Amino acid sequence: MRIQAKPTLVTVGGFLPWEERKTGRWELVDGEPRAMTGDAVAHNTIVLNIAAALRRALARGKTSCRVFAENVKVASKSSVLYPDVFVTCGAAAADETVIRDPVAVVEVLSPRTEAQDRGRKWLAYQAIPSLRAYVLVAQNRPVIEIFRRDGNAWRYDRVESPKGTVRLDPLGARLRLADIYRDVLDR
């Protein structure tokens, strides 16, 4: 029996064509390819709720920023990631598959992904100069953590009231937790 070795320390430039040849979705986290698996209904509902709320908020502000969910990649120096939701204010061609200038990234935590989202992926996102907000959303309770870039440091805020509001300062957007958790925690 032949054991296939998992590639390690892959570059972003090498990973992109490698992933195109693979089945399923893969992320590159600090040079290490990782297969992605499907998520729970609650996870997907929250992702769609956040994307819709962000689109509404950005439309009110008449910005040129765009919202993407789950299937567009974000690249840093050593990682290629599929954020659950992200916003970019740069120009993006219709056929583009990798964005390098997100302003805000949102990850919905699940038991399977939480350690990675708080650890290596968070470190990879911090290396992106354009990133101004990193948001972690609990899946099973109304808790949202926001990290905001303030110069070279990150400020932390936590909202845990079902009637609370999350401010995404770089976008001028406010998202109500009631909207984020609609059809998940209100049943």
KEVEXMAR-905191 format. One record per residue: x, y, z of N, C-alpha, C in turn. Coordinates in steps of 0.2 Angstrom, whole numbers, plus 5000, padded with zeros to 4 digits. Each point is the difference from the previous one (the first is absolute). Example, Ala and Ser with C-alpha at 12.3 -4.5 7.8 and 13.67 -1.06 7.14 Angstrom:
<rs>
506649725039499650065000500450065000;499850054996500450065001499650055003;
</rs>
This chain:
<rs>
500449945000499650065000500450065000;499950054996500450064999499650065004;500450035004499750055004500250074997;499550044998500150064997500250065005;500650035000500250055004499650074999;499850035005499750065000500550064999;499950044994500550054999500050055006;500650035002500050055005500550054997;499950065004500450064998499950024993;499450004997499950024994499950084999;500250034995500050074999499350014997;499850065001499350034997500049994993;500550014996500150004993499949924998;500349965004500049934998499349975002;499750025005499449975003499450014995;499950064997499550024996499949954994;500549994996499949954995499949925002;500349995006499949935003499349995002;499750065003499349995003499549994994;500250034994499550004994500049924998;500549965001500049934998499749965005;499950025006499749965005499250005000;499749955003499350005001499950035006;499450035001499850035006500450075001;499950035006500350065002500649995005;500550044998500650005005500250075002;500350005006500350075002500749985001;500450064999500750005002500150045006;500249975006500050035006500850005002;500350064999500750005002500449954996;499949994994500449954996499849935000;499449995004499849935000499349994997;499949964995499349994997499649965005;499450025000499549975005499349994996;499849945000499349994997499550035004;499550034996499450035004499449954999;499650005005499449965000499450045001;499449974999499450045000499850025007;499550045001499950035007499249995001;499850015006499349995003499650054997;499349995000499550044998500150075003;500150005007500050065004500650044997;500649974999500550044997499950034994;499749974995499850024994499550065000;499549995004499550055001500350075003;500449995005500450065003500450034994;500449974996500450034995499550034995;499549984998499550034995499750065004;499850005006499750055003500550065001;500749995001500550055001500150034993;500149964995500150034993499450044998;499449985001499450044998500050075004;500149995007500050065004500650054998;500649984998500550044998499850034993;499749964996499950034993499550065001;499549995005499550055001500350065003;500549995005500350065003500550044995;500349964996500450034995499750044995;499449974998499650044995499750075003;499950005006499750065003500650055000;500649985001500650045000500250024993;499749984995500250014993500849994999;500349955003500749994999500149954994;500650004998500249954994500349945003;499949995007500249935003499549954998;500349944999499649944998500149945006;499449965000500049955005500149934997;500449965002500049934998499949955005;499849944998499849955005500349934998;500449975004500249934999500449984994;499950024994500349974995500550044996;500250065003500650044997500550005005;500649994997500649995005500350075001;500350005006500450065002500749985001;500550034998500749985001500450055004;500549975004500550045003500649984998;500650025003500749984998500049925000;499849965005500149935000499449965000;499450034999499449975001499550014995;499549964998499550014995499449975004;499550045002499449985004499450024997;499549965002499350014998499650035006;500050065001499650035006499349994999;499649995006499349994999499750064997;500250065002499750064997500650055000;500150044994500550065001499750054995;500350065002499950064996500650034997;500050024994500650034997499750074997;500450055000499850064997500550024994;500449954998500450014994499649974994;500350024994499649974994500249934999;499549964998500049934999499749984994;500449974995499749984994499649945001;499549994995499549955001500349935000;500549994996500349935000500649995005;500150055005500550005005499849945005;500549965002499849955005500450015007;500550055000500350015006500050085001;499950025006500050075002500550015005;500450054999500650015005499950065004;499450045000499950065004499450005004;499849955003499450005004500050065006;499550035001499950055005499849975007;499549954999499749975006499949924998;500249965005499949934999499649975006;499549964998499649975005500049925000;500249975006500049935000499449985005;499649954998499549975005500349945003;500150005007500349955003499649945001;500349944999499749935001500549965004;499849955003500449965005500649984996;499949984993500649984996500550054998;499750074999500550054997500250055005;499750005006500250065005500750015002;500449945001500750015002500450034994;499849984994500450024994499850084999;499350015000499850074999500350055005;500149985006500350045006500850005000;500349954996500749995000500350024994;500249954996500450014994499750044995;499349994999499750044995500050085002;499950015006500050075003500750034999;500549965001500750034999500150014992;499749964996500150014993499650064998;499450015002499650064999500350075002;500449995006500350065002500650034996;500249954996500650024995499750044994;499350014999499850034994499950085002;500450044997500050075002499350045000;499649984995499350034999499549985005;500149955004499549975004500050055006;499350025002499950055005499549965006;499749954998499649975005500049924999;500049965005500049935000499449985005;499549974998499449995004499949925001;500049985006499849935001499350005003;499649954997499350005002499949935003;499749995006499949945003499449974996;500049934999499449974997499449985004;500249995006499449975005499850055005;500250065000499850055005500150074997;499750055002500150074997500650035003;500649984998500650035002500450024994;500250064999500450024995500650045002;500649984998500650035002500350044994;500250065001500350054995500750025001;500449994996500750025000500150064995;500250065002500050064996500750025000;500350014994500750024999500050085002;500550015005500150075002500750024999;500250024995500750014998500449934999;500549985005500349945000499749955005;499550025003499749965006499349984998;499749955003499349984999499650015007;499550044999499550015006499549945000;499849985005499549955001499350025003;499549984997499350015003499649944999;499550005005499649945000499350025001;499549974996499350025001499649935001;499750005005499649935002499350015002;499750064998499350015002499649984993;499549965001499649994994499750064997;500050055004499750074997500650054999;500649975000500650044998500150024993;500550044999500250024993500750004999;500249974995500850004998500150064995;500550045002500250054996500749984996;499950014994500649994996500250074997;500450035004500250074999500350014993;500549964998500350014993499550014995;499449975001499549994994499450055002;500050035006499450045002499449965001;500149935001499449965000499849985007;499449995002499849975006499549944999;500249955003499649934999499749985007;499349995000499749985006500049935001;500249975006500049935001499449974998;499450035001499449974999500049984992;500350044996500049984993500549954998;500650005004500549954999499749935001;499750005006499849935003499249984998;499750044995499449994998499949924997;499549975002499949934998500549955003;500450025005500549965003499849995008;500050065003499950005007499350035002;499650024995499450035002499449944999;500249944999499549955000499849975006;
</rs>
